[in-house]
Amino acid sequence: MKPSRTSLFFHADFRRFWTADSVSQAGAAVTLVALPLAAIGTLHATPFETGLLVVFEYLAFLGIGLPAGAWVDRVRRRPVMIAGGIARAVLLGSIPLAYWLDVLTLAQLYAVAFGVSVCTVFFDVAYQSYLPHLVDDDRLLAANVRLESTRSIAQVGGPALGGVLVGALTAPVAIIVDAIGFGTSAFFLARIRSTEAKPEDRPDAKLRSEIGEGLRFVFGDSLLRAITFTAAISNMFATLGASMLLVLLNDELGLSPFLCSLVFTAEAVGGLLGSLVTARIAARFGQGRAMWLSVIGSGLLWTLALPMFQSDWRFAIGVVLQGLGWVVFMTFKLNSVTLRQQLCPKPMLGRMTASVRFVVWGAMPIGALAGSALGQSIGVRQAMWVGVLGELLAVIPVLLSPLRTMRELPTQPEHADSEAPAVA
């Protein structure tokens, strides 16, 4: 059956946007494995030093996330994304160059990780704010599902490729794949033909007041507040464990880079499968109920996976359970993103996204720092147990909200005055 002419298949600019995102995600999946292995294998970093690398990878969301959202709402989003892609390509490209010149240090890895996180803050805020301008509201969920599905496909092979490249070329050299990916992404974004309207000038608006508007919009709505806190708790404890994952697999268990990469590949496969069944699960249980069941189910699966990470046949079971956790978690993730985009007026999308990311992604460097300290003090696997058990607490905000019994998610914010952007 041929796709309808109204489908996203025939939306040329969405296809370019889609391709740009997929290419950059594939490259980022390589670096997901290669960057920490460069610290562990090439520079012989301790668990604490390796965990600090994860801290720097997310630190910018905590430091500049809020002003970035207010600023992005004042400009066209696509040039921001193009600049972010080019800058990340240059930063990551400096790592293999320094390695070839025999001057690579942990300090450079930290600096690159932080620089990339700064670019990612602006790129991601612009990215989620740009999509509703690119496609109609009635195709927004379908667009999010397609982006997440293809992103997962790109990430399926990325970690495994990263493991192979690290084994064959060393970790620093493997990172060049990500640099090329970000450069290619910027090229496809530059080819989008539709023109985004320039945001209306607000000469009297002040940055602080605009930041406040975004925060009030998110935390003044009980549904947005609930999914934001649930995602923040989940991210904090997930990053606590993730900061020690490669230390456990590669350094303590002695698994090869390729075997280490299989955990991330399983997560990507799980994300792909989860994105394909999200709509069916939501229809079966109701969207709100499916969201909290998703959080509980994924947390339990990840808890079962941890003791299976051993240097024998149990490792395969751990990999499968880790992937299944992502199959289940995607229902919460995709419905959360769509709910935020549906409830938010377009002029406030940047500020809303930045406010959510400030809390949700800002929790990640805190989790990584805690994981680094715990891994160094009480042991790597013990730190990961704190992470997986803590993730089970993430469901509490959603269970205490009206989402607990909702069958369909609303398309309007709770308060009528949220429909228009507030003025300073």
C-alpha positions as CSV (number, residue, x, y, z in Angstrom):
1,M,0.0,0.0,0.0
2,K,1.4,3.4,-1.0
3,P,1.7,6.1,1.6
4,S,-0.8,8.9,1.5
5,R,0.3,12.2,0.0
6,T,-0.4,13.8,3.3
7,S,2.0,11.5,5.1
8,L,5.4,12.6,6.4
9,F,7.0,10.3,3.7
10,F,6.3,13.1,1.2
11,H,7.4,16.0,3.4
12,A,10.7,16.8,1.8
13,D,11.9,19.2,4.6
14,F,11.0,16.7,7.3
15,R,13.0,14.1,5.4
16,R,16.0,16.3,5.5
17,F,15.5,17.1,9.2
18,W,15.0,13.4,9.8
19,T,18.2,12.5,7.9
20,A,20.3,15.2,9.8
21,D,19.1,13.9,13.1
22,S,19.8,10.2,12.2
23,V,23.3,10.8,11.0
24,S,24.3,12.8,14.0
25,Q,22.8,10.2,16.3
26,A,24.7,7.4,14.6
27,G,28.0,9.2,15.1
28,A,27.1,10.1,18.7
29,A,26.5,6.4,19.4
30,V,30.1,5.7,18.4
31,T,31.4,8.3,20.8
32,L,29.1,7.0,23.6
33,V,31.5,4.0,23.7
34,A,34.7,5.6,22.4
35,L,35.0,8.7,24.7
36,P,34.9,6.9,28.0
37,L,37.1,4.1,26.6
38,A,39.6,6.8,25.6
39,A,39.7,7.8,29.2
40,I,39.9,4.3,30.6
41,G,42.1,2.5,28.1
42,T,44.3,5.3,26.6
43,L,44.7,7.6,29.6
44,H,44.2,5.0,32.4
45,A,41.6,7.1,34.2
46,T,40.3,6.0,37.7
47,P,36.6,5.4,38.3
48,F,36.2,8.9,39.7
49,E,38.1,10.5,36.7
50,T,35.9,8.5,34.3
51,G,32.7,9.5,36.0
52,L,33.8,13.2,35.8
53,L,33.8,12.8,32.1
54,V,30.1,12.1,32.2
55,V,29.6,15.1,34.5
56,F,31.1,17.4,31.9
57,E,29.0,15.8,29.1
58,Y,25.9,17.1,30.8
59,L,27.1,20.0,32.9
60,A,26.0,22.7,30.5
61,F,22.3,21.8,30.8
62,L,22.6,22.7,34.5
63,G,24.7,25.8,33.9
64,I,23.2,27.5,30.8
65,G,20.1,25.6,30.0
66,L,17.6,28.2,31.1
67,P,19.1,31.3,29.4
68,A,19.7,29.2,26.3
69,G,15.9,28.6,26.0
70,A,15.0,32.2,26.4
71,W,17.6,33.2,23.8
72,V,16.5,30.5,21.3
73,D,12.9,31.8,21.5
74,R,14.3,35.2,20.1
75,V,15.9,33.8,17.0
76,R,15.2,31.3,14.1
77,R,16.0,27.8,15.3
78,R,17.6,26.2,12.2
79,P,20.8,28.4,12.1
80,V,21.3,27.5,15.8
81,M,21.2,23.8,14.9
82,I,23.5,24.2,12.0
83,A,26.1,26.1,14.1
84,G,25.8,23.6,16.9
85,G,26.5,20.7,14.4
86,I,29.6,22.4,13.0
87,A,31.0,23.3,16.4
88,R,30.6,19.8,17.7
89,A,32.3,18.4,14.6
90,V,35.3,20.7,15.3
91,L,35.5,19.9,19.0
92,L,35.4,16.2,18.6
93,G,37.8,16.3,15.6
94,S,40.4,17.8,18.0
95,I,40.6,14.5,20.0
96,P,42.1,12.2,17.2
97,L,44.3,15.1,16.2
98,A,45.7,15.5,19.7
99,Y,46.2,11.7,19.9
100,W,48.2,11.6,16.7
101,L,50.3,14.4,18.0
102,D,50.8,12.5,21.3
103,V,49.4,15.4,23.4
104,L,46.0,14.0,24.4
105,T,45.1,14.5,28.1
106,L,42.2,14.0,30.4
107,A,41.9,17.8,30.6
108,Q,41.3,18.0,26.9
109,L,38.6,15.2,27.1
110,Y,36.9,17.2,29.9
111,A,37.1,20.4,27.8
112,V,35.7,18.8,24.7
113,A,33.0,17.0,26.6
114,F,31.9,20.3,28.2
115,G,32.1,22.2,24.9
116,V,30.0,19.6,23.2
117,S,27.5,19.8,26.0
118,V,27.2,23.6,25.5
119,C,26.5,23.1,21.8
120,T,24.1,20.3,22.6
121,V,22.1,22.6,25.0
122,F,21.4,25.1,22.2
123,F,21.0,22.4,19.5
124,D,18.5,20.3,21.5
125,V,16.4,23.3,22.7
126,A,16.2,24.6,19.1
127,Y,15.6,21.0,17.8
128,Q,12.5,20.3,19.9
129,S,11.2,23.9,19.4
130,Y,11.7,23.7,15.6
131,L,9.8,20.5,14.9
132,P,6.3,21.9,15.7
133,H,7.1,24.7,13.1
134,L,8.1,22.1,10.5
135,V,5.1,19.8,10.8
136,D,1.4,20.3,11.6
137,D,0.0,19.5,15.1
138,D,-1.9,16.5,13.8
139,R,1.3,14.9,12.6
140,L,3.5,15.8,15.6
141,L,3.2,12.4,17.4
142,A,3.9,10.6,14.1
143,A,6.9,12.8,13.5
144,N,8.3,12.2,17.0
145,V,7.8,8.4,16.5
146,R,9.6,8.5,13.2
147,L,12.5,10.5,14.6
148,E,12.8,8.2,17.6
149,S,12.5,5.1,15.5
150,T,15.1,6.1,13.0
151,R,17.4,7.5,15.7
152,S,17.2,4.1,17.4
153,I,18.0,2.3,14.1
154,A,21.1,4.6,13.8
155,Q,22.1,3.8,17.4
156,V,21.7,0.1,16.9
157,G,24.8,-0.2,14.8
158,G,26.6,2.8,16.3
159,P,27.8,1.3,19.6
160,A,28.9,-2.0,17.9
161,L,30.7,0.0,15.2
162,G,32.3,2.1,18.0
163,G,33.5,-1.1,19.7
164,V,35.0,-2.5,16.5
165,L,36.7,0.9,15.7
166,V,38.0,1.2,19.2
167,G,39.5,-2.3,19.0
168,A,41.0,-1.7,15.5
169,L,42.0,2.0,15.6
170,T,42.0,2.9,19.4
171,A,39.3,5.0,21.1
172,P,40.5,8.5,20.3
173,V,40.7,7.8,16.5
174,A,37.2,6.2,16.5
175,I,35.7,9.5,17.7
176,I,36.4,11.0,14.2
177,V,33.2,9.1,13.0
178,D,31.1,11.3,15.3
179,A,32.8,14.4,14.1
180,I,32.0,13.5,10.5
181,G,28.4,12.7,11.5
182,F,27.8,16.2,13.0
183,G,29.3,17.8,9.9
184,T,27.0,15.8,7.7
185,S,24.0,16.7,9.9
186,A,24.7,20.4,9.5
187,F,24.8,19.9,5.7
188,F,21.3,18.4,5.6
189,L,19.9,21.0,8.0
190,A,21.2,23.7,5.7
191,R,19.3,22.1,2.8
192,I,15.9,22.6,4.4
193,R,14.0,25.0,2.2
194,S,11.0,26.1,4.3
195,T,11.5,29.4,6.0
196,E,10.8,29.7,9.7
197,A,9.1,33.0,10.6
198,K,11.3,35.2,12.7
199,P,10.0,35.4,16.3
200,E,8.3,38.7,17.1
201,D,10.6,41.2,18.7
202,R,10.0,42.0,22.3
203,P,12.3,44.9,23.0
204,D,11.1,45.4,26.5
205,A,11.5,41.7,27.5
206,K,14.3,40.9,29.9
207,L,16.1,37.6,30.0
208,R,15.3,36.9,33.6
209,S,11.6,37.5,33.1
210,E,11.5,35.2,30.0
211,I,13.3,32.5,31.9
212,G,10.6,32.9,34.6
213,E,7.9,32.6,32.1
214,G,9.2,29.2,31.0
215,L,9.6,27.9,34.6
216,R,6.1,29.1,35.6
217,F,4.6,27.5,32.5
218,V,6.2,24.1,33.2
219,F,5.8,24.0,37.0
220,G,2.4,25.7,37.0
221,D,0.8,22.8,35.1
222,S,0.4,19.6,37.2
223,L,0.9,17.3,34.2
224,L,4.1,19.0,33.0
225,R,5.4,19.2,36.5
226,A,4.8,15.5,37.1
227,I,6.5,14.2,33.9
228,T,9.4,16.6,34.5
229,F,10.1,15.4,38.0
230,T,9.7,11.7,36.9
231,A,12.2,12.2,34.1
232,A,14.6,14.1,36.3
233,I,14.6,11.3,39.0
234,S,15.0,8.6,36.4
235,N,17.8,10.5,34.6
236,M,19.7,11.3,37.8
237,F,19.8,7.6,39.0
238,A,20.3,6.3,35.5
239,T,23.4,8.5,35.0
240,L,24.7,7.5,38.4
241,G,24.8,3.9,37.2
242,A,25.8,4.7,33.6
243,S,28.8,6.7,34.7
244,M,30.2,3.4,36.1
245,L,29.0,1.0,33.4
246,L,32.0,0.9,31.2
247,V,34.3,0.9,34.2
248,L,32.6,-2.3,35.4
249,L,32.5,-4.0,32.0
250,N,35.9,-3.0,30.5
251,D,38.1,-2.3,33.5
252,E,36.8,-4.7,36.2
253,L,35.4,-7.5,34.1
254,G,37.9,-7.2,31.3
255,L,35.3,-7.4,28.5
256,S,36.4,-6.3,25.0
257,P,35.2,-2.9,23.6
258,F,32.9,-4.8,21.2
259,L,31.2,-6.7,24.0
260,C,30.9,-3.5,26.0
261,S,29.2,-1.9,23.1
262,L,26.6,-4.6,22.9
263,V,24.9,-3.1,26.0
264,F,24.3,0.2,24.2
265,T,23.3,-1.6,21.0
266,A,20.7,-3.6,23.0
267,E,19.4,-0.3,24.5
268,A,19.0,1.1,20.9
269,V,17.2,-1.9,19.7
270,G,14.9,-1.7,22.6
271,G,14.3,1.9,22.0
272,L,13.4,1.1,18.3
273,L,11.0,-1.7,19.2
274,G,9.5,0.4,22.0
275,S,8.9,3.3,19.7
276,L,7.0,1.0,17.3
277,V,4.7,-0.4,19.9
278,T,4.1,2.9,21.9
279,A,0.9,3.8,20.2
280,R,-0.5,0.3,20.7
281,I,0.4,0.2,24.4
282,A,-1.1,3.6,24.9
283,A,-4.3,2.5,23.2
284,R,-4.5,-0.7,25.3
285,F,-3.9,0.9,28.7
286,G,-4.7,4.5,28.1
287,Q,-1.9,7.1,27.7
288,G,-1.6,8.2,31.2
289,R,-1.8,4.7,32.8
290,A,0.7,3.4,30.2
291,M,3.2,6.1,31.1
292,W,3.5,5.1,34.8
293,L,3.4,1.4,34.0
294,S,6.3,2.1,31.6
295,V,8.4,3.7,34.3
296,I,7.8,0.9,36.8
297,G,8.3,-1.9,34.3
298,S,11.6,-0.5,32.9
299,G,13.0,0.1,36.4
300,L,12.3,-3.5,37.3
301,L,13.9,-4.9,34.2
302,W,17.1,-2.7,34.7
303,T,17.3,-3.9,38.3
304,L,17.2,-7.5,37.1
305,A,19.9,-6.8,34.5
306,L,22.6,-5.5,36.8
307,P,23.5,-8.8,38.6
308,M,23.7,-10.5,35.2
309,F,26.6,-8.3,34.1
310,Q,29.4,-10.9,34.6
311,S,32.2,-12.1,32.4
312,D,30.4,-15.3,31.5
313,W,27.2,-16.5,29.9
314,R,25.1,-14.3,32.3
315,F,26.3,-11.3,30.4
316,A,24.0,-12.2,27.5
317,I,21.0,-12.2,29.8
318,G,22.0,-8.8,31.2
319,V,22.2,-7.4,27.7
320,V,18.7,-8.7,26.8
321,L,17.1,-7.4,30.0
322,Q,18.8,-4.0,29.5
323,G,17.3,-3.8,26.0
324,L,13.8,-4.9,27.2
325,G,13.9,-2.1,29.8
326,W,14.2,0.4,26.9
327,V,11.3,-1.3,25.0
328,V,9.1,-0.5,28.0
329,F,10.5,2.9,28.8
330,M,9.8,4.4,25.4
331,T,6.1,4.6,26.1
332,F,6.8,7.2,28.8
333,K,9.5,9.0,26.8
334,L,7.6,9.5,23.6
335,N,4.3,10.4,25.2
336,S,6.1,12.9,27.5
337,V,7.7,14.7,24.6
338,T,4.4,14.9,22.6
339,L,2.5,16.1,25.7
340,R,5.0,19.0,26.2
341,Q,4.8,20.0,22.6
342,Q,1.0,19.9,22.5
343,L,0.4,21.9,25.7
344,C,2.9,24.6,24.9
345,P,2.2,27.7,22.8
346,K,4.7,27.9,19.9
347,P,6.2,31.3,21.0
348,M,7.2,29.6,24.3
349,L,8.6,26.3,23.0
350,G,12.2,27.2,23.5
351,R,11.7,28.4,27.1
352,M,9.5,25.5,27.9
353,T,12.0,23.0,26.5
354,A,14.9,24.7,28.3
355,S,13.0,24.7,31.6
356,V,12.3,21.0,31.3
357,R,15.9,20.2,30.2
358,F,17.3,22.3,33.0
359,V,15.7,20.0,35.5
360,V,15.7,16.7,33.5
361,W,19.2,16.9,32.1
362,G,20.5,19.1,34.9
363,A,20.0,16.1,37.2
364,M,22.4,14.1,35.1
365,P,25.7,15.7,36.1
366,I,24.6,15.5,39.7
367,G,24.0,11.7,39.2
368,A,27.3,11.3,37.4
369,L,29.2,13.1,40.2
370,A,27.5,10.9,42.8
371,G,28.3,7.8,40.7
372,S,32.0,8.9,40.5
373,A,32.2,9.4,44.2
374,L,30.4,6.2,45.1
375,G,32.3,4.1,42.6
376,Q,35.6,5.3,44.0
377,S,34.5,4.9,47.7
378,I,32.1,1.9,47.9
379,G,32.8,0.1,44.6
380,V,31.7,0.3,41.1
381,R,28.9,-2.4,41.2
382,Q,27.7,-1.1,44.5
383,A,27.3,2.4,43.0
384,M,25.3,0.9,40.1
385,W,23.0,-0.8,42.6
386,V,22.2,2.7,44.1
387,G,21.4,3.8,40.6
388,V,19.0,1.0,39.5
389,L,17.2,1.0,42.9
390,G,16.9,4.8,42.8
391,E,15.2,4.6,39.4
392,L,12.3,2.8,40.9
393,L,11.4,6.0,42.8
394,A,10.9,7.9,39.5
395,V,7.3,6.8,39.2
396,I,6.1,8.6,42.3
397,P,5.5,12.1,40.7
398,V,3.4,10.6,37.9
399,L,1.4,8.4,40.3
400,L,0.6,11.4,42.4
401,S,-0.7,13.3,39.3
402,P,-3.9,13.2,37.3
403,L,-1.9,11.2,34.7
404,R,-2.5,8.1,36.8
405,T,-5.9,7.5,35.4
406,M,-6.0,9.4,32.1
407,R,-6.8,7.5,29.0
408,E,-6.0,10.4,26.6
409,L,-3.5,13.2,27.1
410,P,-4.9,16.8,26.9
411,T,-4.0,19.2,24.1
412,Q,-4.5,22.4,26.1
413,P,-2.7,23.6,29.2
414,E,-4.6,23.6,32.5
415,H,-4.9,27.4,32.8
416,A,-6.4,29.5,30.0
417,D,-3.8,32.3,30.5
418,S,-1.1,29.8,29.6
419,E,-2.3,30.0,26.0
420,A,-0.4,33.2,25.3
421,P,3.1,34.0,26.3
422,A,3.3,36.2,29.4
423,V,4.9,39.6,29.2
424,A,7.5,41.0,31.5
